[in-house]
Amino acid sequence: MQAAYNAGRYEEQLANADFRPYLQRVGIMDTHIRPSHAALHGYTARIDDPVWQFMYPPDGYHCRCRVCALSQADVDKRGVTVQHSEIVEVEQAWGPNDSRMVSAIKWNGQLYTPDAGFGHNPGQGYLAALGQRLLERSAVAEPQLASLAVRQTLGNETLLNAVSTDVNTFVNNTLLNKQARGQLRHVGALPPQVVDRLFEKGVAVESAVITLTDENLLHALRDSKDAQLPESLWQRLTEFILNPKAILYNTQKADAALTYVLDLPDTSGKLVVFIDRELKARPTEGGKKERIKTNLIRTGKILANDESLRNKGINEVLWGSLD
């Protein structure tokens, strides 16, 4: 109930961000509040500060804290100090025999971390679901229109962060469970230019949406062996799909496929995306599984070099550049 209530408040606060651009934590300062939450009472930061991605209440069991929005006049009148806390990654126990790296802040000389499983913004969970619904509907929309709509929407930083955080959680859970459960996430869409170029080549894609399944994520990790893409790429897949270095079309594959070339620190990576694959998927809002056409990420690996990709007899650059 607290999560649903605060998700609604966050949605309202985002809509009013131009007039009230600051958020302030408010604790119920009684004998039941935990000391770490009491210490955060009055904490204020801009609404677009990344701290709210993991520190928006409820951020622990039975947390009763809430967040109120402030205008610039409120901040000035009350003499409120706007914080820019240092965000760090720390290891947190996750169940009896496991741990994960999670976000935390250094505040007043102490380290604050939300309870395990609570390090996310419930309102951004709503936004992530909204993003997935958009992508689901785009999968059956006219590809050029869907491509423009998805890329324009993911150009909104708040929504991009929400969808990216949701994909991150999906990837982490898949890697933790190490088994496919028939789950998937839509992670982006083909650029409009690629849809046009494919049509010129006689490949009229039925969907612009790009999808990752838990089965193919595990397959990619097994298939790449010593050339595995870093987990951080899979966790930030939505951002990489939105801004690849290049997109190539393989002219010799029997199955139509694209190669996404990605810039990584000190190296490059690639993802192979099969065009127009049919899947059965359950809609975000629930109900029976439905058949959809999508562009499916099949595998990926680190590139030792990109010379093989430069063979113009095999690969043609549809977007971006290998230079």
C-alpha positions as a Python dict, from the first residue, in 0.01 Angstrom:
ca = {
    (1, 'M'): (0, 0, 0),
    (2, 'Q'): (285, 239, 83),
    (3, 'A'): (457, 162, -249),
    (4, 'A'): (135, 221, -446),
    (5, 'Y'): (66, 546, -259),
    (6, 'N'): (417, 680, -311),
    (7, 'A'): (418, 573, -677),
    (8, 'G'): (111, 791, -727),
    (9, 'R'): (275, 1081, -543),
    (10, 'Y'): (590, 1051, -753),
    (11, 'E'): (384, 1061, -1074),
    (12, 'E'): (215, 1382, -954),
    (13, 'Q'): (550, 1531, -852),
    (14, 'L'): (701, 1461, -1194),
    (15, 'A'): (405, 1629, -1362),
    (16, 'N'): (458, 1938, -1145),
    (17, 'A'): (840, 1940, -1158),
    (18, 'D'): (860, 2274, -1342),
    (19, 'F'): (695, 2449, -1046),
    (20, 'R'): (827, 2232, -761),
    (21, 'P'): (1167, 2099, -871),
    (22, 'Y'): (1287, 1980, -526),
    (23, 'L'): (1195, 1673, -322),
    (24, 'Q'): (1230, 1646, 56),
    (25, 'R'): (1211, 1334, 272),
    (26, 'V'): (973, 1352, 566),
    (27, 'G'): (996, 1092, 842),
    (28, 'I'): (737, 1007, 1106),
    (29, 'M'): (955, 1121, 1395),
    (30, 'D'): (822, 895, 1670),
    (31, 'T'): (972, 610, 1871),
    (32, 'H'): (903, 358, 1591),
    (33, 'I'): (1116, 522, 1321),
    (34, 'R'): (1449, 350, 1259),
    (35, 'P'): (1752, 570, 1331),
    (36, 'S'): (1881, 561, 972),
    (37, 'H'): (1548, 694, 841),
    (38, 'A'): (1527, 955, 1117),
    (39, 'A'): (1870, 1080, 1007),
    (40, 'L'): (1731, 1139, 656),
    (41, 'H'): (1437, 1350, 779),
    (42, 'G'): (1453, 1677, 586),
    (43, 'Y'): (1694, 1547, 322),
    (44, 'T'): (1635, 1760, 9),
    (45, 'A'): (1760, 1717, -348),
    (46, 'R'): (1644, 1810, -696),
    (47, 'I'): (1377, 1584, -842),
    (48, 'D'): (1618, 1478, -1121),
    (49, 'D'): (1896, 1387, -875),
    (50, 'P'): (1984, 1016, -926),
    (51, 'V'): (1956, 961, -551),
    (52, 'W'): (1576, 933, -590),
    (53, 'Q'): (1620, 628, -813),
    (54, 'F'): (1693, 418, -504),
    (55, 'M'): (1610, 631, -199),
    (56, 'Y'): (1245, 717, -262),
    (57, 'P'): (1024, 569, 16),
    (58, 'P'): (930, 308, 106),
    (59, 'D'): (1292, 194, 120),
    (60, 'G'): (1254, -67, 392),
    (61, 'Y'): (996, -294, 557),
    (62, 'H'): (726, -93, 741),
    (63, 'C'): (883, 233, 621),
    (64, 'R'): (632, 517, 674),
    (65, 'C'): (845, 797, 532),
    (66, 'R'): (712, 1012, 251),
    (67, 'V'): (841, 1279, 15),
    (68, 'C'): (703, 1628, -37),
    (69, 'A'): (776, 1861, -330),
    (70, 'L'): (915, 2211, -279),
    (71, 'S'): (932, 2517, -501),
    (72, 'Q'): (1234, 2744, -525),
    (73, 'A'): (1044, 2993, -308),
    (74, 'D'): (991, 2721, -42),
    (75, 'V'): (1362, 2639, -41),
    (76, 'D'): (1462, 3005, -13),
    (77, 'K'): (1204, 3094, 252),
    (78, 'R'): (1287, 2798, 478),
    (79, 'G'): (1662, 2816, 424),
    (80, 'V'): (1670, 2455, 302),
    (81, 'T'): (2008, 2315, 196),
    (82, 'V'): (1986, 2125, -132),
    (83, 'Q'): (2205, 1815, -112),
    (84, 'H'): (2437, 1660, -368),
    (85, 'S'): (2530, 1343, -183),
    (86, 'E'): (2805, 1114, -299),
    (87, 'I'): (2656, 798, -451),
    (88, 'V'): (2865, 482, -414),
    (89, 'E'): (2826, 112, -492),
    (90, 'V'): (2842, -125, -195),
    (91, 'E'): (2797, -498, -147),
    (92, 'Q'): (2477, -591, 36),
    (93, 'A'): (2362, -929, 167),
    (94, 'W'): (2087, -1071, -53),
    (95, 'G'): (1945, -1382, 105),
    (96, 'P'): (2140, -1624, 324),
    (97, 'N'): (2411, -1716, 71),
    (98, 'D'): (2432, -1433, -178),
    (99, 'S'): (2513, -1064, -212),
    (100, 'R'): (2471, -791, -471),
    (101, 'M'): (2620, -454, -550),
    (102, 'V'): (2366, -180, -472),
    (103, 'S'): (2362, 200, -463),
    (104, 'A'): (2413, 389, -137),
    (105, 'I'): (2491, 744, -26),
    (106, 'K'): (2745, 890, 209),
    (107, 'W'): (2549, 1126, 434),
    (108, 'N'): (2666, 1307, 748),
    (109, 'G'): (2967, 1079, 771),
    (110, 'Q'): (2760, 761, 750),
    (111, 'L'): (2668, 517, 474),
    (112, 'Y'): (2297, 477, 402),
    (113, 'T'): (2163, 183, 200),
    (114, 'P'): (1796, 91, 149),
    (115, 'D'): (1689, -252, 277),
    (116, 'A'): (1759, -541, 40),
    (117, 'G'): (1498, -545, -236),
    (118, 'F'): (1389, -185, -173),
    (119, 'G'): (1658, 2, -369),
    (120, 'H'): (1424, 129, -638),
    (121, 'N'): (1174, 408, -686),
    (122, 'P'): (815, 271, -680),
    (123, 'G'): (709, 555, -907),
    (124, 'Q'): (979, 463, -1156),
    (125, 'G'): (848, 107, -1136),
    (126, 'Y'): (524, 252, -1263),
    (127, 'L'): (716, 437, -1536),
    (128, 'A'): (901, 118, -1630),
    (129, 'A'): (567, -63, -1668),
    (130, 'L'): (445, 230, -1877),
    (131, 'G'): (756, 200, -2095),
    (132, 'Q'): (700, -173, -2142),
    (133, 'R'): (335, -113, -2237),
    (134, 'L'): (450, 141, -2497),
    (135, 'L'): (698, -111, -2638),
    (136, 'E'): (439, -390, -2640),
    (137, 'R'): (196, -177, -2837),
    (138, 'S'): (473, -62, -3066),
    (139, 'A'): (547, -425, -3151),
    (140, 'V'): (217, -441, -3341),
    (141, 'A'): (222, -84, -3474),
    (142, 'E'): (344, 30, -3817),
    (143, 'P'): (725, -7, -3785),
    (144, 'Q'): (826, 343, -3896),
    (145, 'L'): (574, 507, -3662),
    (146, 'A'): (671, 271, -3377),
    (147, 'S'): (1040, 340, -3429),
    (148, 'L'): (991, 717, -3409),
    (149, 'A'): (761, 693, -3105),
    (150, 'V'): (987, 461, -2905),
    (151, 'R'): (1308, 652, -2971),
    (152, 'Q'): (1143, 987, -2900),
    (153, 'T'): (996, 853, -2574),
    (154, 'L'): (1323, 698, -2458),
    (155, 'G'): (1482, 1034, -2528),
    (156, 'N'): (1308, 1142, -2207),
    (157, 'E'): (1579, 1085, -1945),
    (158, 'T'): (1338, 1003, -1662),
    (159, 'L'): (1157, 734, -1859),
    (160, 'L'): (1482, 599, -2002),
    (161, 'N'): (1622, 562, -1649),
    (162, 'A'): (1306, 384, -1533),
    (163, 'V'): (1305, 137, -1824),
    (164, 'S'): (1682, 85, -1791),
    (165, 'T'): (1648, 16, -1418),
    (166, 'D'): (1374, -240, -1489),
    (167, 'V'): (1592, -415, -1751),
    (168, 'N'): (1880, -411, -1501),
    (169, 'T'): (1659, -592, -1244),
    (170, 'F'): (1548, -845, -1509),
    (171, 'V'): (1910, -919, -1606),
    (172, 'N'): (2025, -950, -1243),
    (173, 'N'): (1741, -1188, -1156),
    (174, 'T'): (1811, -1402, -1463),
    (175, 'L'): (2183, -1422, -1381),
    (176, 'L'): (2101, -1503, -1018),
    (177, 'N'): (1853, -1781, -1101),
    (178, 'K'): (2065, -1916, -1390),
    (179, 'Q'): (1759, -2064, -1556),
    (180, 'A'): (1509, -1945, -1814),
    (181, 'R'): (1153, -1890, -1693),
    (182, 'G'): (1002, -1767, -2017),
    (183, 'Q'): (1039, -1400, -1927),
    (184, 'L'): (1140, -1111, -2150),
    (185, 'R'): (1193, -738, -2167),
    (186, 'H'): (1153, -507, -2464),
    (187, 'V'): (1468, -296, -2466),
    (188, 'G'): (1431, -50, -2753),
    (189, 'A'): (1356, -13, -3122),
    (190, 'L'): (1534, 1, -3457),
    (191, 'P'): (1622, 354, -3571),
    (192, 'P'): (1384, 485, -3842),
    (193, 'Q'): (1677, 501, -4089),
    (194, 'V'): (1739, 128, -4045),
    (195, 'V'): (1371, 47, -4105),
    (196, 'D'): (1391, 250, -4428),
    (197, 'R'): (1719, 93, -4544),
    (198, 'L'): (1590, -259, -4482),
    (199, 'F'): (1276, -181, -4684),
    (200, 'E'): (1497, -67, -4972),
    (201, 'K'): (1664, -411, -4961),
    (202, 'G'): (1332, -591, -4976),
    (203, 'V'): (1318, -663, -4602),
    (204, 'A'): (990, -512, -4485),
    (205, 'V'): (1017, -555, -4108),
    (206, 'E'): (688, -622, -3933),
    (207, 'S'): (805, -476, -3602),
    (208, 'A'): (1059, -215, -3497),
    (209, 'V'): (1082, -334, -3135),
    (210, 'I'): (1393, -512, -2999),
    (211, 'T'): (1349, -777, -2729),
    (212, 'L'): (1568, -977, -2490),
    (213, 'T'): (1446, -1306, -2339),
    (214, 'D'): (1596, -1473, -2033),
    (215, 'E'): (1665, -1781, -2247),
    (216, 'N'): (1868, -1584, -2502),
    (217, 'L'): (2055, -1391, -2232),
    (218, 'L'): (2175, -1719, -2082),
    (219, 'H'): (2247, -1857, -2432),
    (220, 'A'): (2460, -1550, -2515),
    (221, 'L'): (2668, -1597, -2201),
    (222, 'R'): (2724, -1967, -2277),
    (223, 'D'): (2787, -1911, -2647),
    (224, 'S'): (3047, -1635, -2605),
    (225, 'K'): (3261, -1832, -2355),
    (226, 'D'): (3589, -1640, -2314),
    (227, 'A'): (3457, -1337, -2505),
    (228, 'Q'): (3159, -1264, -2282),
    (229, 'L'): (3017, -915, -2282),
    (230, 'P'): (3040, -757, -1935),
    (231, 'E'): (2734, -782, -1712),
    (232, 'S'): (2727, -401, -1703),
    (233, 'L'): (2641, -396, -2075),
    (234, 'W'): (2344, -627, -2028),
    (235, 'Q'): (2234, -426, -1724),
    (236, 'R'): (2242, -102, -1928),
    (237, 'L'): (2120, -266, -2249),
    (238, 'T'): (1847, -7, -2318),
    (239, 'E'): (2106, 273, -2326),
    (240, 'F'): (2344, 77, -2552),
    (241, 'I'): (2064, -16, -2793),
    (242, 'L'): (1961, 349, -2815),
    (243, 'N'): (2312, 468, -2903),
    (244, 'P'): (2516, 198, -3083),
    (245, 'K'): (2837, 269, -3268),
    (246, 'A'): (2703, 106, -3585),
    (247, 'I'): (2428, -124, -3710),
    (248, 'L'): (2521, -371, -3984),
    (249, 'Y'): (2309, -589, -4210),
    (250, 'N'): (2444, -935, -4287),
    (251, 'T'): (2378, -991, -4657),
    (252, 'Q'): (2470, -1360, -4655),
    (253, 'K'): (2280, -1504, -4359),
    (254, 'A'): (1986, -1723, -4450),
    (255, 'D'): (1799, -1568, -4156),
    (256, 'A'): (1781, -1189, -4178),
    (257, 'A'): (1997, -1049, -3898),
    (258, 'L'): (2152, -725, -3779),
    (259, 'T'): (2476, -675, -3590),
    (260, 'Y'): (2481, -397, -3332),
    (261, 'V'): (2838, -278, -3275),
    (262, 'L'): (2880, -121, -2931),
    (263, 'D'): (3150, 99, -2784),
    (264, 'L'): (3285, -36, -2453),
    (265, 'P'): (3571, 90, -2235),
    (266, 'D'): (3895, -13, -2410),
    (267, 'T'): (3719, -244, -2658),
    (268, 'S'): (3407, -307, -2867),
    (269, 'G'): (3127, -557, -2847),
    (270, 'K'): (2854, -685, -3074),
    (271, 'L'): (2497, -809, -3044),
    (272, 'V'): (2331, -1022, -3308),
    (273, 'V'): (1964, -930, -3356),
    (274, 'F'): (1738, -1163, -3557),
    (275, 'I'): (1472, -975, -3755),
    (276, 'D'): (1099, -1049, -3720),
    (277, 'R'): (1093, -1344, -3482),
    (278, 'E'): (764, -1465, -3337),
    (279, 'L'): (723, -1494, -2961),
    (280, 'K'): (441, -1565, -2720),
    (281, 'A'): (438, -1303, -2445),
    (282, 'R'): (203, -1210, -2162),
    (283, 'P'): (104, -840, -2165),
    (284, 'T'): (237, -618, -1885),
    (285, 'E'): (-113, -569, -1743),
    (286, 'G'): (-166, -946, -1732),
    (287, 'G'): (-388, -1186, -1922),
    (288, 'K'): (-321, -1465, -2169),
    (289, 'K'): (-1, -1489, -2370),
    (290, 'E'): (-22, -1334, -2716),
    (291, 'R'): (183, -1391, -3029),
    (292, 'I'): (399, -1095, -3126),
    (293, 'K'): (663, -1025, -3389),
    (294, 'T'): (981, -865, -3262),
    (295, 'N'): (1351, -833, -3333),
    (296, 'L'): (1523, -1075, -3102),
    (297, 'I'): (1866, -1037, -2944),
    (298, 'R'): (2016, -1381, -2993),
    (299, 'T'): (2376, -1354, -2878),
    (300, 'G'): (2663, -1116, -2813),
    (301, 'K'): (3036, -1111, -2748),
    (302, 'I'): (3346, -897, -2717),
    (303, 'L'): (3513, -813, -3050),
    (304, 'A'): (3884, -889, -3063),
    (305, 'N'): (3886, -662, -3370),
    (306, 'D'): (3625, -545, -3616),
    (307, 'E'): (3808, -641, -3935),
    (308, 'S'): (3565, -923, -4011),
    (309, 'L'): (3278, -676, -3985),
    (310, 'R'): (3440, -450, -4245),
    (311, 'N'): (3399, -710, -4520),
    (312, 'K'): (3158, -527, -4750),
    (313, 'G'): (3074, -851, -4926),
    (314, 'I'): (2916, -977, -4605),
    (315, 'N'): (2818, -677, -4395),
    (316, 'E'): (2666, -347, -4498),
    (317, 'V'): (2655, -49, -4262),
    (318, 'L'): (2297, 72, -4228),
    (319, 'W'): (2353, 317, -3941),
    (320, 'G'): (2654, 479, -3778),
    (321, 'S'): (3016, 400, -3868),
    (322, 'L'): (3293, 150, -3788),
    (323, 'D'): (3557, 425, -3800),
}
